[in-house]
Amino acid sequence: MNVHGLLEEPDVSALIDLEEEIQRLKKDLNAVILAHYYQESEIQDVADFIGDSLQLSQQAAKTPADVIVFAGVHFMAETAKILNPSKQVLIPDLKAGCSLAEGCPPHLFRRFKEKYPGHIVISYINCSAEIKAMSDIICTSSNAEKIINQIPPDQPIIFAPDQNLGRYLIKKTGRNLVLWSGICIVHEMFSEKKLVQLKVLHPHAKVLAHPECEPRVLQHADYIGSTSGILNYVKQSSDHEFIIATEAGIIHQMQRACPDKTFIPAPPEGDCACNLCPYMKLNTPEKLYLCMKNRAPEITLDEDLRLRALRPIQRMLEMS
């Protein structure tokens, strides 16, 4: 009993076997569970497919399931709905947003775009459906360089919303991109000072970083790539020690793939757990179970908006 004499809220996971119930619901609904690498390890373990933004988009585009349960953040589930209008798309927590998506409001981006007539817009997939609808091509960190290299050299480009990824792409492609000044709150928080201290303590460790990190962090990296790129590097490398400068959820898959190797999460500024995405971690196994049981929260989209957002995603998939 609590202090008010009322029964306390029961712990769902203590009353039922969550994994067993999720598997049962998956069969009943003919559902597929897609999970991003940054999800809790317990969610990754029950997912049918785990990947980065590009892999999850490709998987969502071809799934035969009737229901897509997207264990990720809102823009990812939205992308799945854009690609699958006739399927039900569920997300464990509607509040699982993204600092990049929230930092690029459509009304402000429209004004920004009007300042640069004649530019095409390449938008990072970490954006809302409204921003996708204002874009010419969508990209992910896996395919952004490849897509930009397919654009004629005399065609000016706006790149949104991640300025750190944009700066990295300018360096890689030699293109003069016009950048929207958005950031990922997780990748922005890595401490260069602490990273250098880690390199001194672990002189044989390779530093692997996501291009959403700030340039001062990227300059210390032995490899820069998407989450799937970082994971593949670890699998193929003959090295045995790695410092990982991206959201720490990816380490679960690294440990599963390479149990004999050591993975050290790059530290953030201060003493916070800022190398964990607070939005991704809003999803829990309990919320995953409840969203499947209740078939809610559900992602819905206006059809006109969906069609306008679909075109640049289709261009991305074709160019990838």
Secondary structure, 3 states (H helix, E strand, C coil): CCCCCCCCCCCHHHHCCHHHHHHHHHHHHCEEEEEECCCCHHHHHHCCEEECHHHHHHHHHHCCCCEEEEECCHHHHHHHHHHCCCCEEECCCCCCCCHHHHCCCHHHHHHHHHCCCCCEEEEECCCCHHHHHCCCEEECCCCHHHHHCCCCCCCCEEEECEHHHHHHHHHHHCCCCEECCECCCCHHHECHHHHHHHHHHCCCCEEEECCCCCHHHHCCCCEECCHHHHHHHHHHCCCCEEEEECCCCHHHHHHHHCCCCEEEECCECCCCCCCCCCCHHHCCHHHHHHHHHHCCCECCCCHHHHHHHHHHHHHHHHHC
